[in-house]
């Protein structure tokens, strides 16, 4: 699961370039158990928006993550 989360984050450069390693690990830890969990997604969205990153970037991250989750492995 971590690889899907990491890949989605790295595939969203406008997000990943603004986050340090500790912040990235924190976001991944929130989503690790169930990346589809709405409460976890809201927590991550709030955290990202709190770092003055545009909401469209957050949407792009979740779209990329959803695409990865839907793809067969």
ROGUZA-935991 format. One record per residue: x, y, z of N, C-alpha, C, CB in turn; residue in one letter. Coordinates in Angstrom, 1 decimal, always signed. Glycine has a CB too. Example, Ala and Ser with C-alpha at 12.3 -4.5 7.8 and 13.67 -1.06 7.14 Angstrom:
! ROGUZA-935991
npx=+13.2; npy=-5.7; npz=+7.8; capx=+12.3; capy=-4.5; capz=+7.8; cpx=+13.2; cpy=-3.3; cpz=+7.8; cbpx=+11.3; cbpy=-4.5; cbpz=+9.0; aa=A .
npx=+12.8; npy=-2.2; npz=+7.1; capx=+13.7; capy=-1.1; capz=+7.1; cpx=+12.9; cpy=+0.0; cpz=+7.9; cbpx=+14.1; cbpy=-0.6; cbpz=+5.7; aa=S .
END
This chain:
! ROGUZA-935991
npx=+0.8; npy=-1.2; npz=+0.0; capx=+0.0; capy=+0.0; capz=+0.0; cpx=+0.9; cpy=+1.3; cpz=+0.0; cbpx=-0.9; cbpy=+0.0; cbpz=+1.2; aa=X .
npx=+2.0; npy=+1.2; npz=+0.7; capx=+2.8; capy=+2.4; capz=+0.8; cpx=+3.3; cpy=+2.8; cpz=-0.5; cbpx=+4.0; cbpy=+2.1; cbpz=+1.7; aa=X .
npx=+3.6; npy=+1.8; npz=-1.4; capx=+4.1; capy=+2.2; capz=-2.7; cpx=+3.1; cpy=+2.9; cpz=-3.6; cbpx=+4.6; cbpy=+0.9; cbpz=-3.5; aa=X .
npx=+1.8; npy=+2.5; npz=-3.4; capx=+0.8; capy=+3.3; capz=-4.2; cpx=+0.6; cpy=+4.7; cpz=-3.6; cbpx=-0.6; cbpy=+2.6; cbpz=-4.0; aa=X .
npx=+0.7; npy=+4.9; npz=-2.3; capx=+0.6; capy=+6.2; capz=-1.7; cpx=+1.8; cpy=+7.0; cpz=-2.1; cbpx=+0.5; cbpy=+6.1; cbpz=-0.2; aa=X .
npx=+3.0; npy=+6.5; npz=-2.0; capx=+4.2; capy=+7.2; capz=-2.4; cpx=+4.2; cpy=+7.6; cpz=-3.9; cbpx=+5.4; cbpy=+6.4; cbpz=-2.1; aa=X .
npx=+3.8; npy=+6.7; npz=-4.7; capx=+3.8; capy=+7.0; capz=-6.2; cpx=+2.7; cpy=+8.1; cpz=-6.5; cbpx=+3.4; cbpy=+5.7; cbpz=-7.0; aa=X .
npx=+1.6; npy=+8.0; npz=-5.8; capx=+0.6; capy=+9.1; capz=-6.0; cpx=+1.1; cpy=+10.4; cpz=-5.6; cbpx=-0.7; cbpy=+8.8; cbpz=-5.3; aa=X .
npx=+1.8; npy=+10.4; npz=-4.5; capx=+2.4; capy=+11.7; capz=-4.0; cpx=+3.5; cpy=+12.2; cpz=-4.9; cbpx=+3.0; cbpy=+11.5; cbpz=-2.6; aa=X .
npx=+4.4; npy=+11.3; npz=-5.4; capx=+5.4; capy=+11.7; capz=-6.3; cpx=+4.9; cpy=+12.1; cpz=-7.6; cbpx=+6.4; cbpy=+10.6; cbpz=-6.4; aa=X .
npx=+3.7; npy=+11.6; npz=-8.0; capx=+3.1; capy=+12.0; capz=-9.3; cpx=+2.4; cpy=+13.3; cpz=-9.2; cbpx=+2.2; cbpy=+10.8; cbpz=-9.7; aa=X .
npx=+2.4; npy=+13.9; npz=-8.1; capx=+1.7; capy=+15.2; capz=-7.9; cpx=+2.8; cpy=+16.2; cpz=-7.5; cbpx=+0.6; cbpy=+15.1; cbpz=-6.8; aa=X .
npx=+3.7; npy=+16.6; npz=-8.5; capx=+4.8; capy=+17.4; capz=-8.1; cpx=+4.5; cpy=+18.7; cpz=-7.4; cbpx=+5.6; cbpy=+17.7; cbpz=-9.4; aa=X .
npx=+3.4; npy=+19.3; npz=-7.8; capx=+3.1; capy=+20.6; capz=-7.1; cpx=+2.8; cpy=+20.4; cpz=-5.6; cbpx=+1.9; cbpy=+21.3; cbpz=-7.8; aa=X .
npx=+2.5; npy=+19.1; npz=-5.2; capx=+2.4; capy=+18.8; capz=-3.8; cpx=+3.7; cpy=+18.4; cpz=-3.2; cbpx=+1.3; cbpy=+17.8; cbpz=-3.6; aa=X .
npx=+4.3; npy=+17.4; npz=-3.8; capx=+5.5; capy=+16.7; capz=-3.2; cpx=+6.6; cpy=+17.7; cpz=-3.1; cbpx=+5.9; cbpy=+15.6; cbpz=-4.1; aa=X .
npx=+6.8; npy=+18.7; npz=-4.0; capx=+7.9; capy=+19.6; capz=-3.9; cpx=+7.7; cpy=+20.6; cpz=-2.7; cbpx=+8.0; cbpy=+20.4; cbpz=-5.2; aa=X .
npx=+6.5; npy=+20.7; npz=-2.2; capx=+6.3; capy=+21.6; capz=-1.0; cpx=+6.3; cpy=+20.9; cpz=+0.3; cbpx=+5.0; cbpy=+22.3; cbpz=-1.2; aa=X .
npx=+6.5; npy=+19.6; npz=+0.3; capx=+6.4; capy=+18.9; capz=+1.6; cpx=+7.8; cpy=+18.3; cpz=+1.9; cbpx=+5.4; cbpy=+17.8; cbpz=+1.5; aa=X .
npx=+8.2; npy=+18.4; npz=+3.2; capx=+9.4; capy=+17.8; capz=+3.6; cpx=+9.2; cpy=+16.3; cpz=+3.9; cbpx=+10.1; cbpy=+18.5; cbpz=+4.8; aa=X .
npx=+10.2; npy=+15.6; npz=+4.3; capx=+10.1; capy=+14.2; capz=+4.5; cpx=+9.2; cpy=+13.8; cpz=+5.7; cbpx=+11.5; cbpy=+13.6; cbpz=+4.7; aa=X .
npx=+9.3; npy=+14.6; npz=+6.8; capx=+8.5; capy=+14.3; capz=+7.9; cpx=+7.0; cpy=+14.5; cpz=+7.6; cbpx=+8.9; cbpy=+15.2; cbpz=+9.1; aa=X .
npx=+6.7; npy=+15.6; npz=+6.9; capx=+5.3; capy=+15.9; capz=+6.5; cpx=+4.8; cpy=+14.8; cpz=+5.6; cbpx=+5.2; cbpy=+17.3; cbpz=+5.8; aa=X .
npx=+5.6; npy=+14.4; npz=+4.6; capx=+5.2; capy=+13.3; capz=+3.7; cpx=+4.9; cpy=+12.0; cpz=+4.5; cbpx=+6.3; cbpy=+13.0; cbpz=+2.7; aa=X .
npx=+5.7; npy=+11.7; npz=+5.4; capx=+5.5; capy=+10.5; capz=+6.2; cpx=+4.2; cpy=+10.6; cpz=+7.1; cbpx=+6.7; cbpy=+10.2; cbpz=+7.2; aa=X .
npx=+4.0; npy=+11.8; npz=+7.6; capx=+2.7; capy=+12.0; capz=+8.4; cpx=+1.5; cpy=+11.8; cpz=+7.5; cbpx=+2.7; cbpy=+13.4; cbpz=+9.0; aa=X .
npx=+1.5; npy=+12.3; npz=+6.3; capx=+0.4; capy=+12.2; capz=+5.4; cpx=+0.2; cpy=+10.7; cpz=+5.0; cbpx=+0.6; cbpy=+13.0; cbpz=+4.1; aa=X .
npx=+1.3; npy=+10.0; npz=+4.7; capx=+1.2; capy=+8.6; capz=+4.3; cpx=+0.7; cpy=+7.8; cpz=+5.5; cbpx=+2.6; cbpy=+8.1; cbpz=+3.9; aa=X .
npx=+1.1; npy=+8.1; npz=+6.7; capx=+0.6; capy=+7.4; capz=+7.9; cpx=-0.9; cpy=+7.5; cpz=+8.1; cbpx=+1.4; cbpy=+7.8; cbpz=+9.1; aa=X .
npx=-1.4; npy=+8.7; npz=+7.8; capx=-2.9; capy=+8.9; capz=+8.0; cpx=-3.6; cpy=+8.0; cpz=+7.0; cbpx=-3.2; cbpy=+10.4; cbpz=+7.8; aa=X .
npx=-3.1; npy=+7.9; npz=+5.8; capx=-3.8; capy=+7.2; capz=+4.7; cpx=-3.5; cpy=+5.7; cpz=+4.7; cbpx=-3.5; cbpy=+7.8; cbpz=+3.4; aa=X .
npx=-2.5; npy=+5.3; npz=+5.4; capx=-2.0; capy=+3.9; capz=+5.3; cpx=-3.0; cpy=+2.8; cpz=+5.5; cbpx=-0.9; cbpy=+3.7; cbpz=+6.2; aa=X .
npx=-3.8; npy=+2.9; npz=+6.6; capx=-4.7; capy=+1.8; capz=+6.9; cpx=-5.8; cpy=+1.7; cpz=+5.8; cbpx=-5.3; cbpy=+2.1; cbpz=+8.2; aa=X .
npx=-6.4; npy=+2.8; npz=+5.4; capx=-7.4; capy=+2.8; capz=+4.4; cpx=-7.4; cpy=+4.1; cpz=+3.6; cbpx=-8.8; cbpy=+2.5; cbpz=+5.0; aa=X .
npx=-6.7; npy=+4.1; npz=+2.5; capx=-6.6; capy=+5.4; capz=+1.7; cpx=-8.0; cpy=+5.9; cpz=+1.2; cbpx=-5.7; cbpy=+5.2; cbpz=+0.6; aa=X .
npx=-9.0; npy=+5.0; npz=+1.2; capx=-10.3; capy=+5.4; capz=+0.8; cpx=-11.2; cpy=+6.0; cpz=+1.9; cbpx=-11.1; cbpy=+4.2; cbpz=+0.1; aa=X .
npx=-10.7; npy=+5.9; npz=+3.1; capx=-11.5; capy=+6.4; capz=+4.3; cpx=-11.7; cpy=+7.9; cpz=+4.2; cbpx=-10.7; cbpy=+6.0; cbpz=+5.6; aa=X .
npx=-12.9; npy=+8.3; npz=+4.2; capx=-13.3; capy=+9.7; capz=+4.1; cpx=-12.7; cpy=+10.6; cpz=+5.2; cbpx=-14.8; cbpy=+9.9; cbpz=+4.0; aa=X .
npx=-12.8; npy=+10.1; npz=+6.4; capx=-12.2; capy=+10.9; capz=+7.5; cpx=-10.7; cpy=+11.1; cpz=+7.4; cbpx=-12.5; cbpy=+10.2; cbpz=+8.8; aa=X .
npx=-10.0; npy=+10.1; npz=+6.9; capx=-8.6; capy=+10.2; capz=+6.7; cpx=-8.3; cpy=+11.2; cpz=+5.6; cbpx=-7.9; cbpy=+8.8; cbpz=+6.3; aa=X .
npx=-9.1; npy=+11.1; npz=+4.5; capx=-8.9; capy=+12.1; capz=+3.4; cpx=-9.2; cpy=+13.5; cpz=+3.8; cbpx=-9.8; cbpy=+11.7; cbpz=+2.2; aa=X .
npx=-10.2; npy=+13.7; npz=+4.6; capx=-10.5; capy=+15.0; capz=+5.1; cpx=-9.4; cpy=+15.6; cpz=+6.0; cbpx=-11.8; cbpy=+15.1; cbpz=+5.9; aa=X .
npx=-8.8; npy=+14.7; npz=+6.8; capx=-7.7; capy=+15.1; capz=+7.7; cpx=-6.5; cpy=+15.5; cpz=+6.8; cbpx=-7.3; cbpy=+14.0; cbpz=+8.6; aa=X .
npx=-6.2; npy=+14.7; npz=+5.8; capx=-5.1; capy=+15.0; capz=+4.9; cpx=-5.3; cpy=+16.3; cpz=+4.1; cbpx=-4.8; cbpy=+13.9; cbpz=+3.9; aa=X .
npx=-6.6; npy=+16.5; npz=+3.6; capx=-6.9; capy=+17.7; capz=+2.9; cpx=-6.7; cpy=+18.9; cpz=+3.8; cbpx=-8.4; cbpy=+17.6; cbpz=+2.4; aa=X .
npx=-7.2; npy=+18.9; npz=+5.0; capx=-7.1; capy=+20.0; capz=+5.9; cpx=-5.6; cpy=+20.3; cpz=+6.2; cbpx=-7.8; cbpy=+19.7; cbpz=+7.2; aa=X .
npx=-4.8; npy=+19.3; npz=+6.4; capx=-3.4; capy=+19.4; capz=+6.6; cpx=-2.7; cpy=+20.1; cpz=+5.4; cbpx=-2.8; cbpy=+18.1; cbpz=+6.9; aa=X .
npx=-3.0; npy=+19.6; npz=+4.2; capx=-2.4; capy=+20.2; capz=+3.0; cpx=-2.9; cpy=+21.6; cpz=+2.8; cbpx=-2.8; cbpy=+19.3; cbpz=+1.8; aa=X .
npx=-4.1; npy=+21.9; npz=+3.0; capx=-4.6; capy=+23.3; capz=+2.8; cpx=-4.0; cpy=+24.2; cpz=+3.9; cbpx=-6.2; cbpy=+23.3; cbpz=+2.9; aa=X .
npx=-3.7; npy=+23.7; npz=+5.0; capx=-3.1; capy=+24.4; capz=+6.1; cpx=-1.7; cpy=+24.8; cpz=+5.7; cbpx=-3.1; cbpy=+23.7; cbpz=+7.3; aa=X .
npx=-1.1; npy=+24.2; npz=+4.7; capx=+0.2; capy=+24.5; capz=+4.3; cpx=+0.2; cpy=+25.4; cpz=+3.0; cbpx=+1.0; cbpy=+23.2; cbpz=+4.0; aa=X .
npx=-0.9; npy=+26.1; npz=+2.9; capx=-1.1; capy=+27.1; capz=+1.7; cpx=-0.9; cpy=+26.4; cpz=+0.4; cbpx=-0.1; cbpy=+28.2; cbpz=+1.9; aa=X .
npx=-1.3; npy=+25.2; npz=+0.2; capx=-1.3; capy=+24.5; capz=-1.1; cpx=-2.7; cpy=+24.5; cpz=-1.6; cbpx=-0.7; cbpy=+23.0; cbpz=-0.9; aa=X .
npx=-2.8; npy=+24.8; npz=-2.9; capx=-4.2; capy=+25.0; capz=-3.5; cpx=-5.0; cpy=+23.7; cpz=-3.4; cbpx=-4.0; cbpy=+25.4; cbpz=-4.9; aa=X .
npx=-6.3; npy=+23.8; npz=-3.2; capx=-7.2; capy=+22.7; capz=-3.2; cpx=-7.1; cpy=+21.8; cpz=-4.4; cbpx=-8.6; cbpy=+23.2; cbpz=-2.9; aa=X .
npx=-6.9; npy=+22.4; npz=-5.6; capx=-6.9; capy=+21.6; capz=-6.8; cpx=-5.7; cpy=+20.7; cpz=-6.8; cbpx=-6.8; cbpy=+22.6; cbpz=-8.0; aa=X .
npx=-4.6; npy=+21.0; npz=-6.1; capx=-3.4; capy=+20.1; capz=-6.0; cpx=-3.8; cpy=+18.9; cpz=-5.2; cbpx=-2.2; cbpy=+20.9; cbpz=-5.4; aa=X .
npx=-4.6; npy=+19.2; npz=-4.1; capx=-5.0; capy=+18.1; capz=-3.3; cpx=-6.0; cpy=+17.2; cpz=-4.0; cbpx=-5.7; cbpy=+18.6; cbpz=-2.0; aa=X .
npx=-6.9; npy=+17.7; npz=-4.8; capx=-7.8; capy=+17.0; capz=-5.7; cpx=-7.0; cpy=+16.1; cpz=-6.7; cbpx=-8.7; cbpy=+17.9; cbpz=-6.4; aa=X .
npx=-5.9; npy=+16.7; npz=-7.2; capx=-5.1; capy=+16.0; capz=-8.2; cpx=-4.4; cpy=+14.8; cpz=-7.5; cbpx=-4.0; cbpy=+16.9; cbpz=-8.8; aa=X .
npx=-3.9; npy=+15.0; npz=-6.3; capx=-3.3; capy=+13.9; capz=-5.5; cpx=-4.3; cpy=+12.7; cpz=-5.3; cbpx=-2.8; cbpy=+14.4; cbpz=-4.2; aa=X .
npx=-5.5; npy=+13.0; npz=-4.9; capx=-6.5; capy=+12.0; capz=-4.6; cpx=-7.0; cpy=+11.3; cpz=-5.9; cbpx=-7.7; cbpy=+12.6; cbpz=-3.9; aa=X .
npx=-7.1; npy=+12.1; npz=-7.0; capx=-7.4; capy=+11.4; capz=-8.3; cpx=-6.3; cpy=+10.4; cpz=-8.7; cbpx=-7.6; cbpy=+12.5; cbpz=-9.4; aa=X .
npx=-5.1; npy=+10.8; npz=-8.5; capx=-4.0; capy=+10.0; capz=-8.9; cpx=-4.0; cpy=+8.7; cpz=-8.0; cbpx=-2.6; cbpy=+10.7; cbpz=-8.8; aa=X .
npx=-4.2; npy=+8.9; npz=-6.7; capx=-4.3; capy=+7.8; capz=-5.8; cpx=-5.5; cpy=+6.9; cpz=-6.1; cbpx=-4.4; cbpy=+8.3; cbpz=-4.3; aa=X .
npx=-6.6; npy=+7.4; npz=-6.4; capx=-7.8; capy=+6.6; capz=-6.7; cpx=-7.5; cpy=+5.8; cpz=-8.0; cbpx=-9.0; cbpy=+7.5; cbpz=-7.0; aa=X .
npx=-6.9; npy=+6.4; npz=-9.0; capx=-6.5; capy=+5.7; capz=-10.2; cpx=-5.6; cpy=+4.5; cpz=-9.9; cbpx=-5.9; cbpy=+6.6; cbpz=-11.2; aa=X .
npx=-4.6; npy=+4.7; npz=-9.0; capx=-3.7; capy=+3.7; capz=-8.6; cpx=-4.4; cpy=+2.6; cpz=-7.9; cbpx=-2.6; cbpy=+4.2; cbpz=-7.8; aa=X .
npx=-5.4; npy=+2.9; npz=-7.0; capx=-6.1; capy=+1.9; capz=-6.2; cpx=-7.0; cpy=+1.1; cpz=-7.1; cbpx=-6.9; cbpy=+2.6; cbpz=-5.2; aa=X .
npx=-7.5; npy=+1.7; npz=-8.2; capx=-8.4; capy=+1.0; capz=-9.1; cpx=-7.7; cpy=+0.1; cpz=-10.1; cbpx=-9.3; cbpy=+2.0; cbpz=-9.8; aa=X .
npx=-6.4; npy=+0.4; npz=-10.3; capx=-5.6; capy=-0.4; capz=-11.3; cpx=-5.3; cpy=-1.8; cpz=-10.8; cbpx=-4.4; cbpy=+0.3; cbpz=-11.7; aa=X .
npx=-5.4; npy=-2.8; npz=-11.6; capx=-5.0; capy=-4.1; capz=-11.2; cpx=-3.5; cpy=-4.1; cpz=-10.9; cbpx=-5.4; cbpy=-5.2; cbpz=-12.2; aa=X .
npx=-3.1; npy=-4.9; npz=-10.0; capx=-1.7; capy=-5.0; capz=-9.6; cpx=-1.0; cpy=-6.0; cpz=-10.4; cbpx=-1.5; cbpy=-5.2; cbpz=-8.2; aa=X .
END
